[in-house]
């Protein structure tokens, strides 16, 4: 099934440029659809842009809080992926 997904992947090799500018707190851009399988269902994920920004400068405490949340999130994702 994985080989089939690779073969049926994005038919168009051209992807639009991502939206991230580099000054965001967090930016995720997947400009081309990707195929995922969830509970046996083949799905296409299109995620043009998710941005996390702030209108004012963040304090050191706020930056540390954000880093803690992101570290925990990424750690949990890595732990979930590693248990397959």
Secondary structure, DSSP 8 states (H G I E B T S, - for coil): -HHHHHHTS-S----------S-SSEEEEEEEEEEEEETTEEEEEEEEEEEE--SS---HHHHHHHHHHHHHHHHHHHHHHHT-
